[in-house]
Amino acid sequence: MSTPLELFFDLCFVVAVAQAGGRLVHAVGSGHPGHGVTGYLMVFFSIWWAWMNFSWFASAYDTDDVPYRVTTLVQIVGSLILAAGVPRAFDDGDFRVTLLGYVVMRLALVTQWLRAARSESDGARVTALVYAVGVVICQVGWAALLLPYGAPPAWAFVLLAAAELSVPAVAERSAPTTWHPHHIAERYGLFTLIVLGESVSAATVAVQSALDEHKALGELVPIAVGGLLIVFSAWWIYFAVPIHGHLASSRVAFLWGYGHYAVFSSAAAIGAGLEIAVEQAVGATGISGRVATAAVVIPAAIFLFTVWGLHARHHKRGVTQQLVLPVAAIAVLACVFTGSHAVLWAGLVCAAAVALEVTLQVRGAAQTPVAPSRAPTA
């Protein structure tokens, strides 16, 4: 079960998520979608990776003493430093402040791994030390790349991101760390909830601002209704079935956990897209309606398809059930061509997908034969 400290950690991390989403809105609204998406994905990687490493360590080492709490609070400080550097990273291409926040978070985790190494023996001790050394090497690489220049070339970012992702794979070879499927599933589910909530909050603020300044109720109602349908459907689809039973091995769990980069980043981007759609609807930006719609439907489609690929498909029966979410993702993408009410159409498609899934599940359950009970024998 998640602790109050873990929940506090998640809530503070959402500050950085909100900053990344806000700058994505600004970049796309200014006519620089390529720059905005690239910066968003880079910043979100640092947020997601630091959060994920903390969550898996907490599942492996169930401790709540004073040093652990203090170190976790230091990681929270790092996330706030990272958030403070997001505008400079987007606007000026200077990632040095975000790097400082990221390094603070990562080196704080190194101290946790060193503490774990002191209390372990044999293979588990080697695993903890490899984690610590691997994380330090990666931070040296980031510092050497960013401190002199401020922004990494795309190839260098990909290389160092791959190095970060490989640390757990290398470290776990000695002796895999223990972890709890229920706890991991709960942690990921809670962060998904928080990110979806941030999307609702961002869209609400955008609608309120537009109403205060433009009074454009007729243009905003379809976006608001469609956006809520998308977010509500995203929640329903993600939590339709429990996933902890699927996390039966480290290999499966690692792939599932890594895949959530797309889940979290797309869920947060939905909120940013709704802000962009609101700004375009009231004439606050010069981008086209199709670009504004794409900012909503692309992350929504990515969310649908990724959630299906990660765990929804493991609980589907038959071809029809398996096709619902992939087809819905394609249909949501096609909504970009439906005109001024495209966001509303995308929301209706998502809601229809949920309704169809529920109907198929109910029918499948009704058609499943129930084994007859046997009378007790004497």
N, C-alpha and C positions, 0 to 999 in steps of 0.2 A: 504494500500500500504506500502511495506517495506521502511524504512527510510535508509539514507546513513549510520547511525550508526549501524543499524542491518546488513547491507551488510558488513561493516567493521568488525563487530563481527564475521560473518561467515568466512570471509577470514582469519582472525587470528586463528580461531579454526581449520582451515584446516592444519595449521602447526603441530598441535598435531596429526591429522589424518595421515599426511605424515610420522611422526615419528613412529607411530604404524605400518603402512604398511611397512616401511623400516626394522623395527626389525623383522616383520613377515617373510620378505624375507630372512633375515640373519639366522633366526632360522630354517626355512625349508631347506634352502640351506646347512646348517650345519648338516642336518640329524636329526633334532629334531622337527618334525612337530607337535607332540602333545603339547610340551612345547610352541611352537610358537603360535599355534591356541588358547590355553588357555590364554596366556598372552595378545594376541591381543583382544580377546573378553572381558577380564577384563578391559583393558585400554580403549577400545572403549566404554564400558558401561559408564565410567566416563565422557568421552567427550560428548557422545550423551545425557546423562541425564542432564548435566549442560546446554547444548545447548537448549534442549527441554523446560526445566523450564524457561529459559530466554525468549524463543519465546512465550510461553503461557502467561507469565506475561505481556510481551509487548503488546499482543493482548488484554488482559483484562484491562490494565491501559495505555491509550494512552497519555503518558507524554513524554516530551522532554526537561525538564528544566535542569539546571546546575547540581544539585545533582544526577539526573538520569544518565546524561552523564558520570559524574565522576565515579559513581558506576559501570556503564557498562565497562568503561575502566579498572577498577580494576578487573572485571571478565576476561577481555582479558589478563591482566597480569597473572592471575591464570592459564589460558589456556596455556600460554607460559611456566610457571613454570612446569606445568604438562608435556608439551612436552619435556622439558629439562630432566625430570626424567625418560622418557620412556626407553632409553637404559639401564640404571641401573636396571630398573624393569625387563626387559627381560633377561639381561646378568647375573645379580647377584641375582635376586629374591628379590630385595630391592625396595619396593613400597613407601618408605617414602617421597621422593621428589614429586612423582606423587600425593601422598596424600596431601602434602602441597598445591600444585596447585589446587587440587580439593576442599579442604576446603576453600581456598581463594575465589574461584568462588561461592561456596555455601553460605558462610557467607555474601558475598556481596549481594546475593539475599535476605538473611534474612533482611538486612537493607531496601531493597525495600519493602518487605512485612510489616515491621514495619511502614514505611512511609505510606503505603496504609491503615493500620489499623488506623492511626491517622486521616485520612481523611474520613473514613467510619463510619457507625453507625449500631447498631443492628447486624443482622446476617452476613452481609458482613464484619464487624469488627472482628467477631469471626472467620470467615473463614481465614482472613489474619493472625490473631494471631496463629491459629492452624498450618497454613503453616510454620510460623516462628519457632514455638516451635518444630514442627516435623522435620524440617530440622536440627535444632541445635542438637536434640537428635541423629539423624543419624550421624552427624559429630563427636559427642562424641564417638559413637560406633566405627566408623572407626579409630579414634585416639587410642582408647583403644586396638584395635585389631592389628594395624599396627606399631605404634611407638615402642613398645618393641621388636617386632619380625621381622618387615620389610616386611613380606609376609603373607597374610591371608590363612588359610586352605580353601579348596574349599567350605566346608559346611558353614563356617563363611561368606565367600564372598556372597554366594547365600542368606543367611539369611539377611545380611545387605542390599543387593541389593533389596530384596523383601520388606524390611522396607522402603527403599527410594521410591519404586514404590507405596507403599500403602499410602504415605503422601497425595497426591492429593485426593485419594478416601475418606480418612477420613475427610480432610479439607472441601471438597465440600458438605458434608452432611448438614452443617449448612445453607449455602446460596451459591448456585453455582455462580462462577464468570462468568461475561460476556466475550464473545470472538467472533471474527468475522471469519466466515467460509472462506471468500475470503482471508483474511490476513493469516490465518493459512495454507491454501492450498498453497498460494504463498510462505510463508516462507519455508515450507517443499520442495516445488518444487525447490526453489533457492538453498537450501543446497544439494539436489540431483544433481543439475547441477554442483555445485562446486566439489562435491566428484567424479562425473564422469570425470570432467576435470582434477582432480588430478590423476585419473587412467591413462588418456591419457598422461599426463606429465611424470608420473613415467615410463610408458612403453617406451616413446620416449627417455628419458635419458638412459634407459637400452639398447635400440637398438643402440643409438649413441656410448655408451661406448664399446659395443661389436664390432661394426664396427671399432672403433679406435684401438682396441687391437687385434682383431682376423680376421677382414675382411671376416667374414663368411656370406656373403650376401645370399647365397642360403638357409642357414638354418634359416635366420632371416625374410626373406620376407613372408613366410607363417604365421609366428607368428604375424608379424605386421599387415598383411591384416586381419587375423582372429580376432585379438584383436580389431582392429578398427570396424569391423563388429559387434562384441559383444557390444562394447560401444555405437555405433550408434543405434543399435537395442534397447539397454536398454533405451536410451533417447526417442526413438520413442514410445516404449511401455508405458513408464511412463507418457508421456505427450499426449497420444493419445486422451484422453477425459478429460474434466474439472471435478474436484472432489469436488469442494466446495458445489455443490448441494446435495451430499451424506452426508455431515457432518451436519445432521439435528438435532442432539441431542448430549448432553455431553457424553452419554454412547458410541454412535457410534464414536464420534470424539476421545475419549480417547483410545478406542481399535485401531482405525486407527493410532493414534499418537504413541502408544506403539509399534505397529507392525513395525514402521519404523526403529526400532533398526536393524532388519534383512535387511531392504532395504539399509540403509546407510552403515552398516558394510560389506554387501556383495558387494555393488558397489565399496567401497574402496579396498576390497580384490581382486577384479578383476585385478586392477592395480598391486597389489603385486604379484598376480599369473603370470601375463605377464612378470614381471621382473624375476621371478623364471624360467619360461619357456625359456627366453632368455639366462640366465646363464647356464641352462642345455644344451641348444642347442650348445653353444660354448665351452662346457667342463669346465666351470668355477666352477662347483659344482659336487659332486659325487653322487647326487641323480639320481634315474632312470627317464626315460622319462615319465613313467606312473604317478609317483608322481608329476612331474612338470606339466603334463597336468591336473591332478586332482586339482592342485592349481588354475587353471583357470576355469575349467568347474564346479566345485562344487559351488563356489560363484555365477557364472553366472546362474546356475540352481536355486539356492536359490532366487536370484533376480527375475527371471521370475515368479517363483511360488508365491512369497510373493506379488509382485505387482498385480498379478492376484487375489490373495485372498483378498487383501486390498481394491482395487477399480476397477480394470479392469472388473471383473466379473459382477459388478452391471450395466454395460452398454452393456452386451452381449445379443444377441437374439438367442435362439435355442441352441441345444446341440453342434452342430459343432463349433460355435463361442466360446462356453464355454470351449471346449476341446483343443483349439489351444495352449494356453500358458502352461497348465499342461503337455500336450504331448510333447511340445517343450522342457520343462524343463527335462523330462525324456530322450529325444533324445540327449540333450546336455550332460547329464551325461554319456550316452552310448558312446559318442565320445572318452572317455578315452581309449577305446579299439581299436581305429582306426589307431594307429601307430604314426609315426613321424610327421604327419600333422594334429594331433588331434585338435589343436587350430583353424586351418583353417576350419576344418569340423564343429567345434562348432560355429564359426562365420557364416558359411553358413546356419546352422540350424536356428540360430537366425534371420538372414536376411529372410529366407524362411517363418518363423513364421510371421514376420512383413508383408511380401508380401501377405500371405494368409489372414491375418486379414484385410488388406486394401481391398482385393478383396471381401471378404465376406460382409464387411460393405457397399461397393459400390453396390453390388448386392442386399443387404437387403434394402438399401435406394431406389433403382430403383423399387423394388417390392412392396414398401409401397404405398398403394393407396392414392391419394391426394383428399381430400374432395372438391366437386364442390363448387364454389363460388356462392352466391346468389345475384341476382340483387337487388339493393336497392329499398325499397318500398317507395311509396310517403307518 
